[in-house]
Amino acid sequence: MSFDTLKDDLLSLTDAGLKYAKSKGADQTEIFVSTQKSINVANQSGMIQAIDGRNEGIGVRIAQGKKMGFAAMSSLTDEALKHAVDEALTVAKSMKQDNEGFEKFANKMKPAKDGILDHNIVALTTEDIVNKTNKTFKESKEFDPRIISATARTTSTYGGYAIANSEGVSGSTSYTAYIMVNFVTAMEEQERKSAFDFSVTRSVPEDKNLGKNCSEKAIKLLGSKPLDFTGVLPTVWNPIVMSSFWQTSLSNSVNGRQVVEKNSYFMDKLGDKVGIPELTITDDGQLPEGLNTSEIDYEGVPRQSTNIIEKGVLRSFLYDSYYGRLGKAKSTGNATRGQDYESTPGISPTTIVIQPGSKSFDEIISGIDKGVYIMDSVMGMMHSNRISGDFSVVATSAYLIENGEITHPLNPITIAGNLYKSYLGIRNIGSDSKLLPAVKTPTIAFNGFTVNG
């Protein structure tokens, strides 16, 4: 399929699938088709690995009354399409238990807009990606002789998907993406320190000196000292580490399924003050540069921008059609498919956007007498209790702040607190902002976390 005609080509398949399902006696049908072309290149300590591949297939859901069947095929041929329909219909007819929550598939609505599309990504060859990856690797290694290892990874991808159902939905979307990840380790007198960085775009990026910047961060972490006390201190988190913080705290708490099933910390707090007045969080499915921005979600509902928290007040949860109906709310365009065509829809944010504040990084640091600056990553965030919000993580890349200045790097420290209560303990929201795969966030400073050296 040509990228220029991709959306129309995929739609023609979904239309053919609907017609075939109707001819076989299906009550209600949903046809999902997708294709993705990727080039993945890694340079790990000078060893280059390149993988060039395509992933495409068909996912079919058929409802006979309230009995639901699903089938998938890893091909876009007419034969595969018919086989998936036949299998889904057979499964639906053989189901012994009704899906009581199901009424119908998503309704037809006007589509939203796709994000940035860059045809230059489509034209990239494996050799192009190898050369760009090697350049980043070389930047890292040549920055300082104390850099003992480096890994540069690049993924270039483009593709699209289409959905049609018996309720009149018929839509398609396309995308391009370019992701660079760099990881380095520095060593001096048996001390090792690591750092990493991202570049996430929907177009071929300009040279951002990713390798050099990453190595510089690792070198600055050398000469770390222990934190010789335990206490409740201000902590400043850079955008990379804040990305995992927001994903961990919001993926469960504002997920419509978890709200309906009463597994969400915020389930009974709609309209309540849950954060400081300066905190506004949006799930923006229409952010032009967002990787998950598209005309439609994974069941054909238009993507949208949804205010989750507005000026500290909880305003909305995120829903697909199924759980929106159960939660007496409308879909917010957040249906996703974790395994693409091989899975049925679930709920996930698109791009979580935290509205920047007014203070620069330097201003945030200068206002702290004694605290800690955390950058890049923490270990253990994904193991936090997502219902209660309690967490304890280890920061391996941190600095001590004294008298309004960053003084020296620290040995690994432990930070503990509560994810959700911390929204009310935010000290500052930075004026900076960085786009990561699923989050766009500034630097955030918190009060109230316990720090242990």
C-alpha positions, 0 to 999 in steps of 0.5 A: 500500500502507498502511504498516499492512498493508505487511508482509502485502501484500509477503508475499502477493506473494512467496507468489504468486511462489513458487507461479507459479515452482513451476508453471513447473518451477523447482527452487529459487526466491527472491522478493524484493520491496521498496517505499520512499517518500522525501521529499528536500529541500535548501536550498542557499544559499536555493535549495530543491529537493524530490523526492518519489518511490517506488522499488519492485520485484521481484527473483527468483533461480531455481536449476536444479540449480547454474545460477542465473538472476536477473531484476528488474522495477521494479513490484509488479504480478502481471504484473511478478512473473510476467515476473521469474520467467519471465526468471530461469528462462530465464536459469538454463536458458541458463547454461552454467556451474554455480555450484559453491558454491551448494547452496540458498537460506537456511533458515527460522529464527525472525525477529528484531525490527524497529527503532524505527518512527515513524508520524509519519514516514509522515504527513509531507508535502513541505511539512513537510520543507521547513519543517524544512529551512528552519529548519536553513538559517536557523539556520546563516545567522543564527548569524554574518555570517561564514557565507557559505554553507549547505546543509541537506538532509533525507531522510524515508523509510519502506518495507519488503521481503519475502522468500520461498524454496523452503526455507520462508523467508517473512518481511517487515520495515518501517522508518522513517528521518529523516536531516538533513545540514548543511554550512556555509562560514565566511569571514574575511579570505579564509580559508574554513573548512567544517564539517558535521554529521549527525542520524540517527534512525528517528523524527522528531527533536526540534530539535537546533540542527543548523544553529547547532552546525554554524556554530559549528564552522566559525567556530571553525576560522577563524584557523588556523595551520600545523603547522610540524613533522612527527612521530608524535603522539597524534591524537584523532578525533571520532565523525563522522570515526571513522565513515569510519575504521571503515567503511573498516577493517572493510568489507573485513577482516571481510567473509566473502567477502573472508575466503573469497577471501583478500583480508582482512587479518584472514583468519588472525587469528580468536582473535588479539589485534588490539586493546587490551583496551578495544576491543569492536566489535559489528555490531548488526543489532538496535540499536533506533535503527540504520537497518539494524535489521530482522527479517530480512536481504536473504535472509531470515536473522534479523538479529543482534548479532555480536561482531567484536572482543571485548576486543581479540580477533577473534571473528567475521567477517560472512557471508551464507548463500552465503559462510558455507557456503563459509567453514564458518560460519553466516550472521550475518544480514548479507546486503544488496542494494546496488541493492535489488531490482535486485541479488543479495545481498552482505555488509555490516555493519548498524550497527557499534557501538564500545563506549564507554570511561570517559574524557570528551572533556575527560579525553582532551584533558587527558592529551595534552601535544602532539597533534592533534584531528580533526573532521568529515572527512578526505580520502582515507580511502576510497582506503586500501589495505584489504588492507594497511591503509596510509592517508594522509589530509588533515584540513582541520578540525583543532586543535593540542593543547598541554599538555592543551588545544585551542589553535588551529585548523590549516591542512590536515595529513596523517595517515598510518599503518595502519588495522589496526595502529592498533587496538593503538595506541588511546590512549583510547576516549571515553565519548561516542557518536554514531549515524551511518548505519552506525556508532555510535562514540565519540571515539577517541584514537590513538598512532602516526600520523605527522602532517605540516603 
